[in-house]
Amino acid sequence: MKYQLALALFLAPLAAFAATGPVPLGPNHGKFDAWTAATFKTRGSKVCYAFTHGDSSNVLLTVTERKIAHDEVTIAANYPDNATVILKIKEAKIKFYTKAGTAFTTDGPNAVALFGKAKKAVATSSAGTGTNSFSLTGFTGAYKAIVKACK
């Protein structure tokens, strides 16, 4: 009986946390053409994000907004650590560094501005993991939804 009570007390907060899972933003369950917008709460803070799949379905380009951090741009593609990733948008090139399979940039605001002006972005890696193309169709609507939700 003590074990069951302890287990119930342990699982109760986890169940409450799970109840704050992703919530789609905007019309059509968060769909904005090729992009999806959603929000969730973690440790009492709201996180809003928009993402699109690359031409390889297991690769994601994501833009995240938080009250304390804006325009965080990442590419999740199982990259090896210490690789360099370049995201080309029209003629511009945004440099990313990698850690734990994900590519991060310190130039998020510039990337976001370029996303709204182009139809696609192409990522290449120094690690020889190939290229991935991302549609930018619908980005502006998804971005507006996450910015509004995380003011």
DSSP file (Angstrom, degrees, kcal/mol; ACC not computed):
  #  RESIDUE AA STRUCTURE BP1 BP2  ACC     N-H-->O    O-->H-N    N-H-->O    O-->H-N    TCO  KAPPA ALPHA  PHI   PSI    X-CA   Y-CA   Z-CA
    1    1 A M     >        0   0    0      0, 0.0     4,-2.3     0, 0.0     5,-0.2   0.000 360.0 360.0 360.0 -43.2    0.0    0.0    0.0
    2    2 A K  H  >  +     0   0    0      1,-0.2     4,-2.7     2,-0.2     5,-0.2   0.896 360.0  53.0 -60.1 -39.5    2.8    2.4    0.9
    3    3 A Y  H  > S+     0   0    0      1,-0.2     4,-2.7     2,-0.2    -1,-0.2   0.922 108.9  48.6 -61.9 -44.4    4.4    1.7   -2.5
    4    4 A Q  H  > S+     0   0    0      2,-0.2     4,-2.5     1,-0.2    -1,-0.2   0.893 112.6  48.2 -64.1 -40.4    1.2    2.5   -4.4
    5    5 A L  H  X S+     0   0    0     -4,-2.3     4,-2.5     2,-0.2    -2,-0.2   0.925 112.9  47.8 -65.3 -44.6    0.7    5.8   -2.5
    6    6 A A  H  X S+     0   0    0     -4,-2.7     4,-2.0     1,-0.2    -2,-0.2   0.910 112.5  49.6 -62.4 -42.2    4.3    6.8   -3.2
    7    7 A L  H  X S+     0   0    0     -4,-2.7     4,-2.6     2,-0.2    -2,-0.2   0.918 110.8  49.4 -62.8 -43.9    3.9    5.9   -6.8
    8    8 A A  H  X S+     0   0    0     -4,-2.5     4,-1.8     1,-0.2    -2,-0.2   0.905 111.7  48.5 -62.6 -42.1    0.7    7.9   -7.0
    9    9 A L  H  < S+     0   0    0     -4,-2.5    -1,-0.2     1,-0.2    -2,-0.2   0.845 113.3  48.4 -66.8 -33.3    2.4   10.9   -5.4
   10   10 A F  H  X S+     0   0    0     -4,-2.0     4,-0.7    -5,-0.2    -2,-0.2   0.904 114.6  44.1 -71.6 -41.7    5.3   10.6   -7.8
   11   11 A L  H  X S+     0   0    0     -4,-2.6     4,-2.4     1,-0.2     5,-0.2   0.739  95.9  76.3 -78.5 -23.7    3.2   10.3  -10.9
   12   12 A A  H  X S+     0   0    0     -4,-1.8     4,-2.1     1,-0.2    -1,-0.2   0.922  97.4  44.4 -57.0 -49.8    0.7   13.1  -10.1
   13   13 A P  H  > S+     0   0    0      0, 0.0     4,-2.3     0, 0.0    -1,-0.2   0.869 112.3  54.0 -64.1 -33.5    3.1   16.0  -11.0
   14   14 A L  H  X S+     0   0    0     -4,-0.7     4,-2.5     2,-0.2    -2,-0.2   0.901 108.1  49.4 -65.4 -39.7    4.1   14.1  -14.1
   15   15 A A  H  X S+     0   0    0     -4,-2.4     4,-1.5     2,-0.2    -1,-0.2   0.900 110.7  50.1 -65.1 -40.2    0.5   13.9  -15.2
   16   16 A A  H  < S+     0   0    0     -4,-2.1     4,-0.4    -5,-0.2    -2,-0.2   0.895 111.0  49.7 -64.4 -39.2    0.0   17.6  -14.5
   17   17 A F  H >< S+     0   0    0     -4,-2.3     3,-1.7     1,-0.2    -2,-0.2   0.919 107.8  53.2 -64.5 -43.1    3.1   18.3  -16.6
   18   18 A A  H >< S+     0   0    0     -4,-2.5     3,-1.4     1,-0.3    -1,-0.2   0.813  98.3  65.6 -62.3 -30.1    1.9   16.2  -19.5
   19   19 A A  T 3< S+     0   0    0     -4,-1.5    -1,-0.3     1,-0.3    -2,-0.2   0.671  94.1  60.4 -67.4 -15.4   -1.4   18.1  -19.5
   20   20 A T  T <  S+     0   0    0     -3,-1.7    21,-1.5    -4,-0.4    -1,-0.3   0.016  81.1 137.7 -99.9  28.2    0.5   21.2  -20.5
   21   21 A G    <   -     0   0    0     -3,-1.4    20,-0.1     1,-0.2    18,-0.1   0.106  64.8 -44.0 -63.2-177.5    1.7   19.5  -23.8
   22   22 A P        -     0   0    0      0, 0.0    18,-0.2     0, 0.0    -1,-0.2  -0.188  52.8-164.3 -56.9 137.4    1.8   21.2  -27.2
   23   23 A V  E     -A   39   0A   0     16,-2.9    16,-1.8    -3,-0.1    -3,-0.0  -0.993  22.8-121.0-123.0 122.1   -1.2   23.3  -28.2
   24   24 A P  E     -A   38   0A   0      0, 0.0     2,-0.4     0, 0.0    14,-0.3  -0.282  24.8-139.2 -62.0 147.1   -1.6   24.2  -31.8
   25   25 A L        -     0   0    0     12,-2.4    12,-0.3     4,-0.1   120,-0.1  -0.888  55.8  -7.5-109.2 139.1   -1.8   28.0  -32.6
   26   26 A G  S  > S-     0   0    0     -2,-0.4     4,-0.5     3,-0.1     3,-0.4  -0.209 101.6 -20.5  79.7-167.5   -4.1   29.5  -35.1
   27   27 A P  H >> S+     0   0    0      0, 0.0     3,-0.9     0, 0.0     4,-0.5  -0.185 116.7  28.4 -73.8 165.9   -6.4   28.0  -37.7
   28   28 A N  H >4 S-     0   0    0      1,-0.3     3,-1.4     2,-0.2    -3,-0.1   0.843 132.0 -60.2  54.7  41.7   -6.2   24.4  -39.0
   29   29 A H  H 34 S-     0   0    0     -3,-0.4    -1,-0.3     1,-0.3    -4,-0.1   0.865 104.9 -49.4  56.4  39.7   -4.6   22.9  -35.9
   30   30 A G  H << S+     0   0    0     -3,-0.9     7,-2.3    -4,-0.5     2,-0.4   0.508  98.8 145.3  82.9   5.4   -1.5   25.2  -36.2
   31   31 A K  E <<  +B   36   0A   0     -3,-1.4     2,-0.3    -4,-0.5    -1,-0.3  -0.645  21.4 173.3 -83.7 128.7   -0.9   24.5  -39.9
   32   32 A F  E >   -B   35   0A   0      3,-3.5     3,-2.5    -2,-0.4     2,-0.2  -0.784  64.3 -78.0-130.5  85.3    0.4   27.4  -42.0
   33   33 A D  T 3  S-     0   0    0     -2,-0.3    -1,-0.2     1,-0.3   105,-0.2  -0.403 117.6  -3.9  52.5-116.2    1.2   25.8  -45.4
   34   34 A A  T 3  S+     0   0    0    103,-1.6    19,-0.5    -2,-0.2    -1,-0.3   0.580 127.6  76.4 -80.0  -8.8    4.5   23.9  -44.8
   35   35 A W  E <   -B   32   0A   0     -3,-2.5    -3,-3.5   102,-0.4     2,-0.4  -0.712  61.3-156.5-107.6 153.6    4.9   25.3  -41.3
   36   36 A T  E     -BC  31  51A   0     15,-2.2    15,-2.2    -2,-0.3     2,-0.4  -0.985   7.9-158.8-125.2 138.3    3.2   24.3  -38.0
   37   37 A A  E     + C   0  50A   0     -7,-2.3   -12,-2.4    -2,-0.4     2,-0.3  -0.952  22.3 151.4-119.7 137.5    2.9   26.6  -35.0
   38   38 A A  E     -AC  24  49A   0     11,-2.5    11,-2.6    -2,-0.4     2,-0.3  -0.947  24.9-148.3-153.8 171.4    2.4   25.5  -31.4
   39   39 A T  E     +AC  23  48A   0    -16,-1.8   -16,-2.9    -2,-0.3     2,-0.3  -0.973  13.5 173.3-142.8 156.0    3.0   26.4  -27.7
   40   40 A F  E     - C   0  47A   0      7,-2.2     7,-3.1    -2,-0.3     2,-0.4  -0.969  27.0-119.0-154.2 165.2    3.6   24.5  -24.5
   41   41 A K  E     + C   0  46A   0    -21,-1.5     2,-0.4    -2,-0.3     5,-0.2  -0.908  24.7 179.0-111.3 138.3    4.5   25.3  -20.9
   42   42 A T  E >  S- C   0  45A   0      3,-2.6     3,-2.1    -2,-0.4    -2,-0.0  -0.980  73.8 -13.0-138.1 125.5    7.6   24.1  -19.2
   43   43 A R  T 3  S-     0   0    0     -2,-0.4     3,-0.1     1,-0.3    -1,-0.1   0.855 129.3 -54.6  52.2  38.2    8.4   25.0  -15.6
   44   44 A G  T 3  S+     0   0    0      1,-0.2     2,-0.4     0, 0.0    -1,-0.3   0.406 115.5 112.6  81.6  -2.4    5.8   27.7  -15.7
   45   45 A S  E <   -C   42   0A   0     -3,-2.1    -3,-2.6    21,-0.0     2,-0.4  -0.838  64.8-127.3-106.0 141.7    7.2   29.4  -18.8
   46   46 A K  E     -C   41   0A   0     -2,-0.4    21,-0.6    -5,-0.2     2,-0.4  -0.704  21.9-167.7 -87.2 134.5    5.5   29.5  -22.1
   47   47 A V  E     -CD  40  66A   0     -7,-3.1    -7,-2.2    -2,-0.4     2,-0.4  -0.988   1.2-168.6-121.8 130.7    7.4   28.4  -25.1
   48   48 A C  E     +CD  39  65A   0     17,-2.7    17,-3.5    -2,-0.4     2,-0.3  -0.963  12.3 172.1-120.9 137.1    6.2   29.0  -28.7
   49   49 A Y  E     -CD  38  64A   0    -11,-2.6   -11,-2.5    -2,-0.4     2,-0.4  -0.990  22.1-159.2-146.8 152.6    7.7   27.4  -31.7
   50   50 A A  E     +CD  37  63A   0     13,-2.5    13,-2.7    -2,-0.3     2,-0.3  -0.984  22.9 175.4-127.6 141.0    7.1   27.0  -35.5
   51   51 A F  E     -CD  36  62A   0    -15,-2.2   -15,-2.2    -2,-0.4     2,-0.3  -0.970  17.9-165.5-145.9 160.2    8.7   24.2  -37.5
   52   52 A T  E     - D   0  61A   0      9,-1.8     9,-2.4    -2,-0.3     2,-0.3  -0.986  26.0-118.6-140.9 149.7    8.9   22.6  -40.9
   53   53 A H  E     - D   0  60A   0    -19,-0.5    82,-0.5    -2,-0.3     7,-0.2  -0.642  26.8-131.2 -85.2 145.1   10.2   19.3  -42.1
   54   54 A G  B     -E  134   0A   0      5,-2.5    80,-0.2     2,-0.6     5,-0.1  -0.186  41.8 -84.4 -79.6-177.6   13.0   19.2  -44.5
   55   55 A D  S    S+     0   0    0     78,-1.2     2,-0.6     1,-0.1    79,-0.1   0.711 126.3  65.3 -65.6 -17.0   13.0   17.0  -47.6
   56   56 A S  S >  S-     0   0    0     77,-0.2     3,-2.1     1,-0.1    -2,-0.6  -0.947  90.9-139.6-100.7 120.8   14.2   14.3  -45.3
   57   57 A S  T 3  S+     0   0    0     -2,-0.6    -1,-0.1     1,-0.3    -2,-0.1   0.658  96.3  59.4 -61.7 -17.6   11.3   13.7  -42.9
   58   58 A N  T 3  S+     0   0    0     -5,-0.1     2,-0.4    19,-0.1    -1,-0.3   0.302  89.1  88.2 -94.3  12.6   13.5   13.3  -39.8
   59   59 A V    <   -     0   0    0     -3,-2.1    -5,-2.5    -5,-0.1     2,-0.4  -0.933  58.7-168.1-112.5 131.4   15.0   16.8  -40.2
   60   60 A L  E     -DF  53  76A   0     16,-1.9    16,-2.5    -2,-0.4     2,-0.5  -0.961  16.6-158.8-123.6 136.0   13.4   19.9  -38.6
   61   61 A L  E     -DF  52  75A   0     -9,-2.4    -9,-1.8    -2,-0.4     2,-0.4  -0.966  28.7-176.0-105.1 122.6   14.0   23.6  -39.0
   62   62 A T  E     -DF  51  74A   0     12,-2.7    12,-2.3    -2,-0.5     2,-0.4  -0.947  24.6-163.2-128.8 141.5   12.5   25.3  -35.9
   63   63 A V  E     -DF  50  73A   0    -13,-2.7   -13,-2.5    -2,-0.4     2,-0.4  -0.994  19.8-164.3-118.7 127.0   12.1   28.9  -34.7
   64   64 A T  E     -DF  49  72A   0      8,-2.6     8,-2.2    -2,-0.4     2,-0.4  -0.916   8.0-166.8-118.8 139.3   11.4   29.3  -31.0
   65   65 A E  E     +D   48   0A   0    -17,-3.5   -17,-2.7    -2,-0.4     2,-0.3  -0.975  11.4 168.6-121.7 136.3   10.1   32.3  -29.1
   66   66 A R  E     -D   47   0A   0      3,-3.0     3,-0.3    -2,-0.4   -19,-0.1  -0.918  48.5-107.5-135.5 163.8   10.1   32.7  -25.3
   67   67 A K  S    S+     0   0    0    -21,-0.6     3,-0.1    -2,-0.3   -20,-0.1   0.862 122.5  34.8 -60.1 -34.0    9.4   35.7  -23.2
   68   68 A I  S    S+     0   0    0      1,-0.2     2,-0.3    -3,-0.0    -1,-0.2   0.509 124.1  38.9-101.2  -5.5   13.2   36.0  -22.4
   69   69 A A        -     0   0    0     -3,-0.3    -3,-3.0     3,-0.0     2,-0.3  -0.987  66.1-167.1-148.0 134.4   14.6   34.9  -25.8
   70   70 A H        +     0   0    0     -2,-0.3    -5,-0.2    -5,-0.2    38,-0.1  -0.872  60.5  13.5-124.0 153.0   13.5   35.5  -29.3
   71   71 A D        +     0   0    0     -2,-0.3     2,-0.7     1,-0.2    -1,-0.2   0.868  64.9 173.4  55.6  46.2   14.2   34.1  -32.8
   72   72 A E  E     -F   64   0A   0     -8,-2.2    -8,-2.6    -3,-0.2     2,-0.5  -0.775  12.7-166.0 -82.2 118.0   16.1   31.0  -31.7
   73   73 A V  E     +F   63   0A   0     -2,-0.7    32,-1.1    32,-0.4     2,-0.3  -0.925  13.0 167.6-112.9 127.8   16.7   29.0  -34.9
   74   74 A T  E     -FG  62 104A   0    -12,-2.3   -12,-2.7    -2,-0.5     2,-0.4  -0.941  26.6-150.7-135.7 157.5   17.7   25.4  -34.9
   75   75 A I  E     -FG  61 103A   0     28,-2.0    28,-3.0    -2,-0.3     2,-0.7  -0.977  11.9-158.5-127.5 117.3   18.1   22.5  -37.3
   76   76 A A  E     +FG  60 102A   0    -16,-2.5   -16,-1.9    -2,-0.4    26,-0.2  -0.858  40.2 131.8 -98.1 112.3   17.6   19.0  -35.8
   77   77 A A  E    S-     0   0A   0     24,-1.7    25,-0.2    -2,-0.7    -1,-0.1   0.159  78.1 -98.5-147.9  19.8   19.3   16.5  -38.1
   78   78 A N  E     +     0   0A   0     23,-1.1    24,-0.2     1,-0.2    23,-0.1   0.902  60.1 178.6  58.4  42.9   21.5   14.3  -35.9
   79   79 A Y  E     - G   0 101A   0     22,-1.7    22,-0.7    20,-0.1    -1,-0.2  -0.440  31.3-109.7 -72.1 148.2   24.6   16.2  -36.8
   80   80 A P    >   -     0   0    0      0, 0.0     3,-1.1     0, 0.0    -1,-0.1  -0.476  45.5 -89.2 -72.5 152.5   27.9   15.2  -35.2
   81   81 A D  T 3  S+     0   0    0      1,-0.2    18,-0.2    -2,-0.1     3,-0.1  -0.261 108.4  21.3 -59.7 148.7   29.3   17.6  -32.6
   82   82 A N  T 3  S+     0   0    0     16,-1.4    -1,-0.2     1,-0.2     2,-0.2   0.660  88.8 134.7  66.6  21.0   31.6   20.4  -33.8
   83   83 A A    <   -     0   0    0     -3,-1.1    15,-0.9    44,-0.0     2,-0.5  -0.569  52.5-127.6 -87.9 161.8   30.4   20.3  -37.4
   84   84 A T  E     -H   97   0A   0     -2,-0.2    42,-2.9    13,-0.2     2,-0.4  -0.938  21.3-166.5-109.7 135.0   29.6   23.5  -39.3
   85   85 A V  E     -HI  96 125A   0     11,-1.9    11,-2.9    -2,-0.5     2,-0.5  -0.973   3.7-159.3-120.5 135.8   26.2   23.9  -41.0
   86   86 A I  E     -HI  95 124A   0     38,-2.8    38,-2.3    -2,-0.4     2,-0.6  -0.969   1.7-159.9-115.3 127.2   25.4   26.6  -43.5
   87   87 A L  E     -HI  94 123A   0      7,-2.8     7,-2.6    -2,-0.5     2,-0.5  -0.931  11.2-157.0-106.8 114.2   21.8   27.5  -44.2
   88   88 A K  E     +HI  93 122A   0     34,-3.2    34,-2.3    -2,-0.6     2,-0.5  -0.818  13.9 179.3 -97.8 126.0   21.5   29.3  -47.5
   89   89 A I  E >   -HI  92 121A   0      3,-2.3     3,-2.1    -2,-0.5     2,-0.3  -0.971  69.8 -47.7-126.4 111.8   18.5   31.5  -48.0
   90   90 A K  T 3  S-     0   0    0     30,-0.5    28,-0.0    -2,-0.5    24,-0.0  -0.493 123.5 -27.2  54.4-121.7   18.5   33.2  -51.5
   91   91 A E  T 3  S+     0   0    0     -2,-0.3    -1,-0.3    -3,-0.1     2,-0.2   0.549 119.1  99.7 -95.8  -8.7   22.1   34.4  -51.6
   92   92 A A  E <   -H   89   0A   0     -3,-2.1    -3,-2.3    22,-0.0     2,-0.5  -0.483  57.9-153.4 -81.2 148.9   22.6   34.8  -47.9
   93   93 A K  E     -H   88   0A   0     -5,-0.2     2,-0.5    -2,-0.2    -5,-0.2  -0.986   3.7-163.0-125.9 124.4   24.4   32.2  -45.8
   94   94 A I  E     -H   87   0A   0     -7,-2.6    -7,-2.8    -2,-0.5     2,-0.3  -0.920  16.6-139.2-107.1 126.4   23.7   31.7  -42.1
   95   95 A K  E     -H   86   0A   0     -2,-0.5    11,-0.4    -9,-0.2    12,-0.3  -0.688  19.9-172.9 -90.6 137.5   26.3   29.8  -40.1
   96   96 A F  E     -H   85   0A   0    -11,-2.9   -11,-1.9    -2,-0.3     2,-0.3  -0.907  12.0-149.8-123.1 151.1   25.3   27.2  -37.5
   97   97 A Y  E     -HJ  84 104A   0      7,-2.7     7,-3.2    -2,-0.3     2,-0.3  -0.823  21.5-128.3-113.4 161.1   27.4   25.2  -35.0
   98   98 A T  E     + J   0 103A   0    -15,-0.9   -16,-1.4    -2,-0.3     2,-0.3  -0.857  29.4 162.3-119.9 148.5   26.4   21.8  -33.7
   99   99 A K  E >  S- J   0 102A   0      3,-2.4     3,-1.9    -2,-0.3   -20,-0.1  -0.910  72.0  -5.8-158.4 130.8   25.9   20.1  -30.4
  100  100 A A  T 3  S-     0   0    0     -2,-0.3   -22,-0.1     1,-0.3     3,-0.1   0.846 129.4 -50.8  52.3  41.8   24.1   16.9  -29.5
  101  101 A G  E 3  S+G   79   0A   0    -22,-0.7   -22,-1.7     1,-0.2   -24,-1.7   0.355 118.2 101.1  86.1  -6.5   22.7   16.4  -32.9
  102  102 A T  E <   -GJ  76  99A   0     -3,-1.9    -3,-2.4   -26,-0.2     2,-0.4  -0.882  62.3-138.9-117.5 144.8   21.3   19.9  -33.4
  103  103 A A  E     -GJ  75  98A   0    -28,-3.0   -28,-2.0    -2,-0.4     2,-0.3  -0.863  22.5-171.2-101.0 135.0   22.6   22.9  -35.2
  104  104 A F  E     -GJ  74  97A   0     -7,-3.2    -7,-2.7    -2,-0.4     2,-0.4  -0.908   6.8-156.4-123.9 149.4   22.3   26.3  -33.6
  105  105 A T        -     0   0    0    -32,-1.1   -32,-0.4    -2,-0.3     3,-0.3  -0.946  18.9-155.1-123.9 150.5   22.9   29.8  -34.9
  106  106 A T  S    S+     0   0    0    -11,-0.4   -10,-0.1    -2,-0.4    -1,-0.1   0.347  93.4  69.9 -95.3   3.2   23.7   33.1  -33.1
  107  107 A D     >  +     0   0    0    -12,-0.3     4,-2.1     1,-0.2     3,-0.3  -0.189  57.5 135.5-112.7  38.1   22.2   34.9  -36.1
  108  108 A G  H  >  +     0   0    0     -3,-0.3     4,-2.9     1,-0.2     5,-0.2   0.886  67.3  54.0 -56.3 -47.1   18.6   34.0  -35.5
  109  109 A P  H  > S+     0   0    0      0, 0.0     4,-2.1     0, 0.0    -1,-0.2   0.891 110.9  47.0 -58.9 -38.1   17.0   37.4  -36.1
  110  110 A N  H  > S+     0   0    0     -3,-0.3     4,-2.1     2,-0.2    -2,-0.2   0.915 112.2  50.1 -67.6 -42.4   18.7   37.7  -39.5
  111  111 A A  H  X S+     0   0    0     -4,-2.1     4,-2.4     1,-0.2    -1,-0.2   0.931 110.5  49.8 -60.2 -46.2   17.6   34.2  -40.4
  112  112 A V  H  X S+     0   0    0     -4,-2.9     4,-1.4     1,-0.2    -1,-0.2   0.908 109.4  51.4 -60.5 -43.4   14.0   35.0  -39.4
  113  113 A A  H  < S+     0   0    0     -4,-2.1     4,-0.2    -5,-0.2    -1,-0.2   0.903 112.3  46.7 -61.0 -40.8   14.0   38.1  -41.5
  114  114 A L  H >< S+     0   0    0     -4,-2.1     3,-1.6     1,-0.2     4,-0.4   0.849 103.1  62.7 -70.3 -34.4   15.3   36.2  -44.5
  115  115 A F  H >< S+     0   0    0     -4,-2.4     3,-1.0     1,-0.3    -1,-0.2   0.875 100.0  54.9 -57.6 -37.8   12.7   33.4  -44.0
  116  116 A G  T 3< S+     0   0    0     -4,-1.4    -1,-0.3     1,-0.2    -2,-0.2   0.583 110.1  46.9 -73.0  -8.9   10.0   35.9  -44.6
  117  117 A K  T <  S+     0   0    0     -3,-1.6     2,-0.3    -4,-0.2    -1,-0.2   0.338 106.9  59.4-114.0   4.7   11.5   36.9  -48.0
  118  118 A A    <   -     0   0    0     -3,-1.0     3,-0.1    -4,-0.4   -29,-0.0  -0.805  63.9-139.5-132.3 170.0   12.2   33.6  -49.6
  119  119 A K  S    S+     0   0    0      1,-0.3    17,-2.8    -2,-0.3    18,-0.6   0.650  84.1  11.6-102.7 -22.0   10.5   30.4  -50.7
  120  120 A K  E     - K   0 135A   0     15,-0.3   -30,-0.5    16,-0.2     2,-0.3  -0.992  54.2-152.3-153.9 160.5   13.1   27.9  -49.5
  121  121 A A  E     -IK  89 134A   0     13,-2.2    13,-3.0    -2,-0.3     2,-0.4  -0.975  13.0-153.4-131.1 146.2   16.3   27.4  -47.4
  122  122 A V  E     -IK  88 133A   0    -34,-2.3   -34,-3.2    -2,-0.3     2,-0.4  -0.984   5.3-157.6-127.5 125.1   19.0   24.8  -48.0
  123  123 A A  E     +IK  87 132A   0      9,-3.0     9,-1.9    -2,-0.4     2,-0.3  -0.856  11.4 179.4-103.9 133.4   21.2   23.4  -45.3
  124  124 A T  E     -IK  86 131A   0    -38,-2.3   -38,-2.8    -2,-0.4     2,-0.4  -0.953  12.6-148.7-127.9 152.0   24.6   21.8  -45.9
  125  125 A S  E >   -I   85   0A   0      5,-0.6     3,-1.1    -2,-0.3     5,-0.3  -0.918  21.7-139.2-124.9 146.4   27.0   20.4  -43.4
  126  126 A S  T 3  S+     0   0    0    -42,-2.9   -41,-0.1    -2,-0.4    -1,-0.1   0.619 101.3  72.3 -71.0 -12.7   30.8   20.1  -43.2
  127  127 A A  T 3  S-     0   0    0    -43,-0.3    -1,-0.2     3,-0.1   -42,-0.1   0.430 111.4-115.4 -84.6   0.8   30.2   16.6  -41.7
  128  128 A G  S <  S+     0   0    0     -3,-1.1    -2,-0.1     2,-0.1     3,-0.1   0.807  70.7 139.1  72.0  28.7   29.1   15.2  -45.1
  129  129 A T        -     0   0    0      1,-0.3    -1,-0.1    -4,-0.1     2,-0.1   0.311  62.4-117.7 -88.6  10.1   25.6   14.5  -44.0
  130  130 A G        -     0   0    0     -5,-0.3    -5,-0.6     2,-0.0     2,-0.3  -0.322  36.5 -61.5  88.2-172.0   24.1   15.8  -47.3
  131  131 A T  E     - K   0 124A   0     -7,-0.2     2,-0.4    -3,-0.1    -7,-0.2  -0.816  37.0-160.3-114.5 154.9   21.8   18.7  -47.9
  132  132 A N  E     - K   0 123A   0     -9,-1.9    -9,-3.0    -2,-0.3     2,-0.4  -0.997   6.6-151.6-135.2 131.1   18.3   19.4  -46.8
  133  133 A S  E     - K   0 122A   0     -2,-0.4   -78,-1.2   -11,-0.2     2,-0.4  -0.818   9.9-163.2-100.9 142.6   15.8   21.8  -48.4
  134  134 A F  E     -EK  54 121A   0    -13,-3.0   -13,-2.2    -2,-0.4     2,-0.3  -0.990  17.1-130.1-126.0 131.2   13.1   23.5  -46.3
  135  135 A S  E     - K   0 120A   0    -82,-0.5   -15,-0.3    -2,-0.4   -16,-0.1  -0.622  12.4-166.4 -75.2 136.3   10.0   25.2  -47.7
  136  136 A L    >   +     0   0    0    -17,-2.8     3,-2.0    -2,-0.3     4,-0.4   0.301  46.2 127.4-103.0   6.2    9.5   28.6  -46.3
  137  137 A T  T 3  S+     0   0    0    -18,-0.6  -103,-1.6     1,-0.3  -102,-0.4  -0.499  79.6  14.7 -65.6 123.1    5.9   28.8  -47.6
  138  138 A G  T 3> S+     0   0    0     -2,-0.3     4,-2.1  -105,-0.2    -1,-0.3   0.352  89.7 120.3  93.8  -4.7    3.7   29.7  -44.6
  139  139 A F  H <>  +     0   0    0     -3,-2.0     4,-3.2     1,-0.2     5,-0.3   0.924  69.9  55.2 -58.7 -45.7    6.5   30.8  -42.4
  140  140 A T  H  > S+     0   0    0     -4,-0.4     4,-2.3     1,-0.2    -1,-0.2   0.905 110.0  45.3 -58.2 -44.9    5.3   34.4  -42.0
  141  141 A G  H  > S+     0   0    0      2,-0.2     4,-1.8     1,-0.2    -1,-0.2   0.915 115.4  46.9 -64.2 -43.6    1.8   33.3  -40.7
  142  142 A A  H  X S+     0   0    0     -4,-2.1     4,-2.0     2,-0.2    -2,-0.2   0.900 112.6  50.3 -64.9 -40.6    3.4   30.7  -38.3
  143  143 A Y  H  X S+     0   0    0     -4,-3.2     4,-2.5     1,-0.2     5,-0.2   0.919 108.7  51.0 -65.3 -44.3    5.9   33.2  -37.0
  144  144 A K  H  X S+     0   0    0     -4,-2.3     4,-2.3    -5,-0.3    -1,-0.2   0.894 109.2  52.9 -59.2 -39.8    3.2   35.9  -36.4
  145  145 A A  H  X S+     0   0    0     -4,-1.8     4,-1.9     1,-0.2    -1,-0.2   0.898 111.6  43.8 -64.5 -41.5    1.2   33.3  -34.4
  146  146 A I  H  X S+     0   0    0     -4,-2.0     4,-1.5     2,-0.2    -2,-0.2   0.872 113.2  50.9 -75.1 -34.7    4.2   32.3  -32.1
  147  147 A V  H  < S+     0   0    0     -4,-2.5    -2,-0.2     2,-0.2     3,-0.2   0.935 112.6  46.9 -64.8 -44.8    5.2   35.9  -31.6
  148  148 A K  H >< S+     0   0    0     -4,-2.3     3,-1.0    -5,-0.2    -2,-0.2   0.905 112.8  49.5 -61.9 -42.4    1.7   36.9  -30.6
  149  149 A A  H 3< S+     0   0    0     -4,-1.9    -1,-0.2     1,-0.2    -2,-0.2   0.765 115.2  42.9 -71.3 -25.6    1.3   33.8  -28.3
  150  150 A C  T 3<        0   0    0     -4,-1.5    -1,-0.2    -3,-0.2    -2,-0.2  -0.014 360.0 360.0-114.0  30.2    4.6   34.5  -26.5
  151  151 A K    <         0   0    0     -3,-1.0    -1,-0.2   -86,-0.0    -2,-0.1   0.501 360.0 360.0 -61.8 360.0    4.5   38.3  -25.9
